[in-house]
Amino acid sequence: MNSRLKFILLTAIFIGGFASLSLELIVMRQLSGFVGSTAITASIIIGIIMAFMSWGYYAGSIYPIRGKALRRRVVHAFYSLALLVILSASYILIDLYFSLMDWLKIDNNVAKTFIYCLALLSCPAYLFGLITSLLSRYLHKYNRNFTGKLMAVDTIGSVLGSILSTLVLMPLIGVNYTIVLLVVLCLIAAGLLNKKPELYWSVLILAFAVMLNRSSLLYKLFYIVENNAVSTISIFDTDEGKSTFMSINGSSSSKISADEKLLFPYIRYIEYNFLKNLPQQKVSNILILGAGGFTLGRDDARNTYTYVDVDKVLLPLSEKYFLKEKLGANKKFVVQDANQFLKEDKNKYDLIVLDTYSSARVIPSDLVTKEYFQRVKNHLKNNGIVVMNLITDAAFKTDFSMNLDNTLRAVFPFNLSRQVIGAINPWQTDEPKNLIYVYYHHANPQKIYTINQNSSYLDN
C-alpha cells in the first residue's frame, strides 16, 4: 500500500470520527429547544448512537474484503452519511418532526426523543461504525501494526469534532452552517476514496444541505437571528406590529410594547409590584437570573441591575434587534451559569428575580434543587425579597408541581407566598401556568394561634 492511499484512508477515518461526535453534539443542541437539555435526553441520544455504532462495527467485521467492492461500499456510506446528516440535524426538519408528534398527541418528551433517535440517528451511527470497521480491516490487511495509529486518528477526529464544533464552529458560523460543513467533509471523504468522483451527487447533496440550512430561510420561516452553541434566538414583530417578541430555544422569552397591556402578565406583575415600588430613599441592588431580552427594569435608571445568562450574544442582539438601544449605565450583564455565578459572587441584593424557566419543557434540572435555592437565599440582604417565576401546574396535579413546591418550602419555610398568574380551572388538568413565588427575608416569630394560646389581638 503506497503512502498516498494510506493518507486517504487515514483522512477518511479522521473525518468519520470528527463527523460522528459533531453530529451527536449538533443533535443535542437542536433538540434542546424541543425537549430540553436534560441528562435523560443526552443519555437517549448517546445510547442510540453507541448501540447502532456497535452494530456497524460488527457488520464491518464480517463484510467480505474484495478491494474495489469494499472501497465502493465505504464511498456509498459517506454519500449516505452526508444525506443523513441533513435529515437528522436540520432545524426545519426537526421542527416538522415535533409538529407531527404534537399532531399524533405524543406528549412525553422521552418518547419523542427516543422515536426521533431511533428513526433518524440509528442509520448514521451504524454507518460511522461500518466505515471505521471496514477501513481498519483494509489497513490491517497491509500492515498489522497499523491498528494503534488508526485508533489514534479516529480518536483525534472525535476529540476535535467535540471541541471545535461547540467552541469554534457553532459560535462563529452557527449550527446551521456547521451542519453544511459536516456534509462537505463527508463528501470530501467520499471523493478521496472514489477513483471516479461522482460530482453530480456531491453537488446535489450539498445544494440540499445549503437550501435547508441557509440563514435567510431560517429567518423567513422562524425569524431566527442567531443559532449558536447555546441558543436559537428568534425576534419578530407581533400584535399587528404593536409589540416585539423574542423567543429563545423555541420558548417565549421577552416581549416589549408601548401598550403595557400587551406585555407578558407575569412581567407586569413583577414590574408593578416589586420594581416600581422599590424604596425611593436608597439605591437598591437587583439581581436578575435569566436575562432574556433585558426588559425587567428597562425604564429604571436609578437602581443598579445585574443580569446573568449563559449566552454572550444576548446583549448585542437585544440592543440591535430587540431593545434597539443600549443598556443603561446602571445595568451590567454577566455571562455565566446561574448556579456558578451564585457560588462565586460575594454581593448581596435587595431583590433577586429568578426568570430562568422559559417554558415547562425547558427547565434546567440544576435550577430546581434545594442547593440552588439555598444559594439564592444566601445572597439576600436583610429584608430582601426573592421573586421566582416558575412554570408548572397551578393545582398541584403533577408530581413536579408538588415536589418543586416541597423543595422551595424546605429552603423558605416561612414568609413564602404563591401567586398564580392568569385564570385556572382547578378541577381539571390545565396547561402549565406562570406561578410567582415570593419570599420575604426577615425574621419570623414562628408562633401558631390555638384556642389555648391566642395572642392575635396583641400582634401587629
C-alpha positions in Angstrom: 0.0 0.0 0.0 1.5 3.3 -1.1 1.7 6.4 1.1 -1.0 8.2 -0.8 -3.5 5.5 -0.3 -2.6 5.3 3.4 -3.1 9.1 3.7 -6.5 8.9 2.0 -7.7 6.0 4.3 -6.5 7.7 7.5 -8.1 11.0 6.3 -11.4 9.2 5.8 -11.2 7.7 9.3 -10.4 11.1 10.8 -13.4 12.6 9.0 -15.6 9.8 10.3 -14.5 10.4 13.9 -14.9 14.1 13.5 -18.3 13.9 12.0 -19.7 11.3 14.4 -19.1 13.5 17.5 -20.0 16.7 15.8 -23.4 15.2 14.7 -24.1 14.0 18.2 -23.5 17.4 19.7 -25.4 19.2 17.0 -28.4 16.9 17.6 -28.3 17.6 21.3 -28.2 21.3 20.6 -31.1 21.2 18.1 -33.3 19.1 20.3 -32.8 21.3 23.4 -35.4 23.8 22.2 -38.0 21.0 21.8 -37.4 18.6 24.7 -34.9 20.4 26.9 -31.2 19.7 27.6 -31.5 17.2 30.3 -29.3 14.2 31.2 -32.2 12.0 30.1 -32.2 13.5 26.6 -28.4 13.2 26.3 -28.5 9.6 27.6 -31.0 8.6 24.9 -29.0 10.2 22.1 -25.7 8.7 23.3 -27.3 5.3 23.9 -28.9 5.0 20.4 -25.7 6.2 18.7 -23.4 3.8 20.6 -25.8 0.9 20.1 -26.0 1.3 16.4 -22.4 2.2 16.0 -21.5 -1.1 17.7 -23.8 -2.9 15.2 -21.9 -1.1 12.4 -18.6 -2.2 13.9 -19.8 -5.8 13.8 -21.2 -5.6 10.3 -17.9 -4.2 9.1 -16.1 -7.1 10.7 -17.9 -9.7 8.6 -18.1 -7.8 5.4 -16.1 -9.5 2.6 -13.0 -7.6 1.6 -12.7 -7.6 -2.1 -10.6 -4.5 -2.9 -12.8 -2.2 -5.1 -16.0 -3.6 -3.7 -15.1 -2.6 -0.2 -13.9 0.8 -1.4 -17.2 1.4 -3.2 -19.1 0.4 -0.1 -17.3 3.0 2.0 -17.8 5.6 -0.7 -21.6 5.0 -0.7 -21.6 5.0 3.1 -20.1 8.5 3.1 -22.6 9.8 0.5 -25.4 8.3 2.6 -23.9 9.9 5.7 -23.9 13.3 4.0 -27.6 13.0 3.3 -28.5 11.6 6.7 -26.7 14.5 8.5 -29.0 16.8 6.7 -32.1 14.8 7.5 -31.3 14.3 11.2 -29.9 17.7 12.1 -31.6 20.4 10.1 -33.8 22.6 12.2 -36.6 22.8 9.7 -37.0 19.0 9.6 -36.7 18.7 13.3 -39.5 21.2 13.7 -41.6 19.3 11.3 -41.0 16.1 13.3 -42.1 17.6 16.6 -45.1 19.2 14.9 -46.0 15.6 13.7 -45.5 14.3 17.3 -47.9 17.0 18.6 -50.4 16.1 15.9 -50.2 12.5 17.0 -50.8 13.6 20.6 -47.4 12.2 21.7 -46.6 14.5 24.6 -43.9 12.6 26.5 -40.5 14.1 25.9 -38.7 10.8 26.5 -40.9 9.0 23.9 -40.5 11.8 21.3 -36.7 11.8 21.8 -36.4 8.0 21.6 -38.5 7.8 18.4 -36.5 10.6 16.8 -33.2 9.0 17.6 -34.3 5.6 16.5 -35.7 6.9 13.2 -33.0 9.4 12.3 -29.8 8.7 14.3 -29.6 5.0 14.1 -28.6 4.9 10.4 -25.8 7.4 10.5 -24.5 5.8 13.7 -24.5 2.4 12.0 -22.6 3.9 9.0 -20.0 5.5 11.3 -19.3 2.2 12.8 -19.3 0.4 9.5 -16.9 2.8 7.9 -14.4 2.6 10.7 -14.5 -1.1 10.8 -14.1 -1.6 7.1 -11.2 0.9 6.7 -9.5 -0.6 9.7 -9.7 -4.1 8.2 -8.4 -2.7 4.9 -5.4 -1.1 6.6 -4.8 -4.1 8.8 -4.6 -6.3 5.7 -1.5 -4.5 4.5 0.1 -3.6 7.9 -0.9 -5.4 11.1 0.9 -2.9 13.2 -1.3 0.0 12.0 -4.2 -0.7 14.4 -2.9 1.7 17.1 -2.3 4.5 14.6 -5.8 4.0 13.2 -7.4 4.2 16.6 -5.4 7.3 17.4 -6.5 9.1 14.2 -10.1 8.1 14.8 -10.0 9.3 18.4 -8.3 12.6 17.5 -11.0 13.2 14.9 -13.7 12.6 17.6 -11.9 14.9 20.1 -11.5 17.7 17.6 -15.1 17.2 16.5 -16.3 17.6 20.0 -14.2 20.6 20.8 -14.2 22.5 17.5 -18.0 22.1 16.9 -19.1 23.6 20.2 -16.3 26.1 20.9 -15.4 27.3 17.4 -17.8 26.3 14.6 -21.2 26.8 16.2 -20.3 30.2 17.8 -18.7 31.5 14.7 -20.8 30.2 11.8 -23.9 28.9 13.6 -25.3 25.5 14.0 -26.9 25.6 10.5 -23.7 26.1 8.7 -21.8 23.7 10.9 -24.3 21.1 9.5 -23.3 22.2 6.0 -19.6 21.9 6.9 -20.2 18.3 8.1 -21.9 17.5 4.8 -18.9 18.9 2.9 -16.5 16.8 5.0 -18.4 13.6 4.2 -18.5 14.5 0.5 -14.7 15.1 0.6 -14.1 11.7 2.2 -16.3 10.1 -0.5 -14.4 12.0 -3.2 -11.0 11.0 -1.9 -12.0 7.3 -1.8 -13.7 7.3 -5.1 -11.4 6.9 -8.1 -14.2 8.4 -10.3 -15.7 11.3 -8.3 -19.5 11.5 -8.6 -19.8 15.3 -8.8 -23.5 15.1 -9.7 -24.4 13.5 -6.4 -22.0 15.7 -4.4 -23.4 18.9 -5.9 -27.0 17.7 -5.4 -26.5 16.8 -1.7 -24.6 20.0 -1.0 -27.3 22.1 -2.6 -29.9 20.3 -0.5 -27.8 21.0 2.7 -27.4 24.7 1.8 -31.1 25.0 0.8 -32.4 23.7 4.1 -29.9 25.4 6.4 -29.3 28.8 4.9 -29.8 31.6 7.4 -32.2 33.5 5.1 -34.6 30.6 5.1 -34.4 30.1 8.8 -35.2 33.8 9.3 -38.0 33.7 6.8 -39.7 30.7 8.4 -38.8 31.1 12.1 -37.3 34.7 12.4 -34.1 33.2 13.6 -31.4 35.8 14.0 -28.9 33.7 16.0 -28.3 29.9 16.0 -25.2 29.2 18.1 -24.0 26.5 20.5 -26.2 27.9 23.3 -29.3 29.5 21.9 -31.6 29.6 18.9 -33.0 33.2 19.1 -35.9 34.5 17.1 -37.0 38.1 17.1 -40.1 39.4 15.3 -43.0 41.9 15.5 -46.4 40.7 16.7 -49.8 42.1 17.9 -50.2 43.8 14.5 -46.8 45.5 14.8 -47.5 46.9 18.3 -45.1 44.5 20.1 -41.7 43.0 19.5 -41.2 39.4 20.6 -38.1 37.4 21.5 -38.0 33.6 21.5 -35.1 31.6 22.9 -34.8 27.9 22.1 -38.4 27.8 20.9 -39.8 29.3 24.1 -41.3 32.7 24.9 -38.6 34.8 26.4 -39.3 38.5 26.2 -41.8 41.0 24.8 -41.8 44.8 24.6 -44.6 47.1 23.6 -45.7 50.7 24.1 -49.1 49.2 25.2 -48.4 47.7 28.6 -51.5 45.6 28.4 -49.7 43.5 25.7 -46.8 42.6 27.9 -46.5 39.2 29.5 -48.8 39.2 32.5 -46.1 37.8 34.9 -43.7 40.6 33.8 -46.4 43.2 34.5 -46.9 41.6 37.9 -43.2 41.8 38.8 -42.8 45.3 37.4 -45.7 46.9 39.1 -45.5 45.2 42.4 -41.8 44.9 43.0 -39.7 47.1 40.6 -41.9 50.2 40.5 -42.3 50.1 44.3 -38.6 50.0 45.2 -37.7 52.3 48.1 -37.1 55.9 46.9 -34.8 56.8 49.8 -31.9 54.5 48.6 -30.4 52.8 45.6 -31.4 49.2 45.6 -29.3 46.3 44.1 -31.3 44.0 41.9 -30.1 40.6 40.6 -31.9 39.0 37.6 -31.1 35.4 36.9 -32.2 34.8 33.3 -31.6 38.0 31.3 -33.9 37.2 28.4 -34.3 40.5 26.4 -33.3 42.7 29.4 -36.8 44.0 29.8 -37.2 43.8 33.6 -36.3 47.2 34.9 -35.8 48.6 31.4 -37.0 52.1 32.4 -35.3 52.2 35.8 -32.2 54.5 35.6 -31.7 54.8 39.3 -31.3 51.4 40.9 -28.5 49.0 39.9 -29.2 45.8 37.9 -27.1 42.7 37.4 -28.4 40.4 34.6 -27.0 36.9 34.5 -27.3 34.5 31.5 -25.1 31.9 29.7 -25.3 33.3 26.2 -23.0 36.2 25.5 -24.8 37.2 22.3 -27.9 38.1 24.2 -26.8 41.6 24.9 -25.6 42.7 21.4 -28.6 41.0 19.8 -31.1 42.6 22.2 -29.6 46.0 21.8 -29.6 45.7 18.0 -32.8 43.9 17.1 -35.0 43.9 20.3 -34.5 46.9 22.6 -32.9 48.9 19.8 -31.0 50.9 22.4 -28.0 50.4 24.7 -28.4 49.2 28.3 -28.3 52.0 30.8 -25.1 52.8 32.8 -26.8 51.3 35.9 -27.1 47.9 34.3 -24.5 45.2 33.7 -24.5 41.8 32.0 -22.6 38.8 33.4 -22.2 35.8 31.1 -22.2 32.8 33.4 -24.3 29.9 34.5 -26.7 31.0 37.3 -25.5 28.3 39.7 -21.9 29.1 39.1 -22.5 32.9 39.5 -24.1 32.3 42.9 -21.2 30.2 44.0 -18.6 32.9 43.1 -20.5 36.1 43.7 -19.9 37.8 47.1 -22.6 40.5 46.8 -25.9 40.6 48.5 -29.1 42.0 46.9 -32.3 43.8 47.9 -34.3 42.0 45.2 -33.5 38.8 43.3 -35.6 37.8 40.3 -35.4 34.2 39.1 -36.6 34.0 35.5 -34.6 31.1 34.1 -37.6 28.9 33.2 -38.9 29.9 29.8 -41.3 27.0 29.4 -42.5 23.8 31.1 -40.4 21.7 28.7 -37.1 23.6 29.0 -36.4 23.7 32.7 -32.7 23.3 33.7 -32.7 20.5 36.3 -29.9 22.0 38.3 -32.0 25.2 38.8 -34.8 23.4 40.7 -32.7 22.0 43.5 -32.6 22.7 47.2 -28.9 23.7 46.9 -29.7 26.2 44.2 -32.5 27.9 46.1 -30.3 28.0 49.2 -27.6 29.9 47.3 -30.2 32.3 46.1 -31.3 32.9 49.7 -27.8 33.4 50.9 -27.4 36.4 48.5 -30.3 38.3 50.1 -29.8 41.4 52.3 -31.9 41.7 55.4 -35.5 42.5 54.4 -34.6 41.4 50.8 -37.1 39.7 48.5 -36.8 36.8 46.1 -39.4 36.8 43.2 -39.4 33.4 41.4 -41.2 32.9 38.1 -41.9 29.2 37.8 -43.9 27.3 35.1 -45.8 24.3 36.3 -49.3 23.0 37.1 -51.2 25.5 39.3 -53.5 23.0 41.0 -50.7 20.5 42.1 -51.9 17.8 39.7 -48.4 16.7 38.8 -45.5 15.3 40.8 -43.2 18.0 39.5 -45.5 20.8 40.8 -45.7 19.2 44.2 -42.1 18.3 44.5 -41.0 21.8 43.4 -43.2 23.3 46.0 -41.8 21.0 48.6 -38.3 21.9 47.6 -39.0 25.6 47.9 -40.6 25.3 51.3 -37.6 23.3 52.5 -35.5 26.3 51.8 -38.1 29.0 52.5 -40.2 27.5 55.3 -41.6 30.9 56.3 -42.7 34.1 54.6 -43.3 32.4 51.2 -46.3 33.3 49.1 -47.6 31.8 45.8 -49.4 33.7 43.1 -51.0 32.1 40.0 -50.8 34.4 37.0 -54.0 34.2 35.0 -57.2 32.2 35.3 -57.2 28.4 36.1 -59.7 25.6 36.4 -58.5 23.7 39.5 -60.9 20.8 38.8 -59.4 19.8 35.5 -55.9 19.2 34.2 -54.8 22.5 33.0 -51.9 23.9 30.9 -48.8 24.8 32.9 -49.1 28.4 34.3 -46.7 31.1 35.4 -46.5 30.9 39.1 -44.9 33.7 41.1 -43.4 32.5 44.4 -42.2 35.4 46.6 -40.0 35.1 49.7 -39.6 37.9 52.2 -36.3 37.6 54.0 -36.9 38.8 57.6 -37.4 37.2 61.0 -40.5 35.2 61.6 -41.8 34.7 65.2 -42.9 31.1 64.2 -46.0 31.3 66.6 -49.2 29.4 66.0 -52.6 30.6 67.2 -54.5 27.9 69.2 -57.6 28.1 71.3 -55.4 27.9 74.4 -52.7 30.3 73.2 -54.1 33.1 71.1 -52.3 36.4 71.1 -53.6 37.6 67.8 -55.2 40.7 69.3 -51.7 41.7 70.6 -49.9 41.2 67.3 -49.5 43.9 64.8 
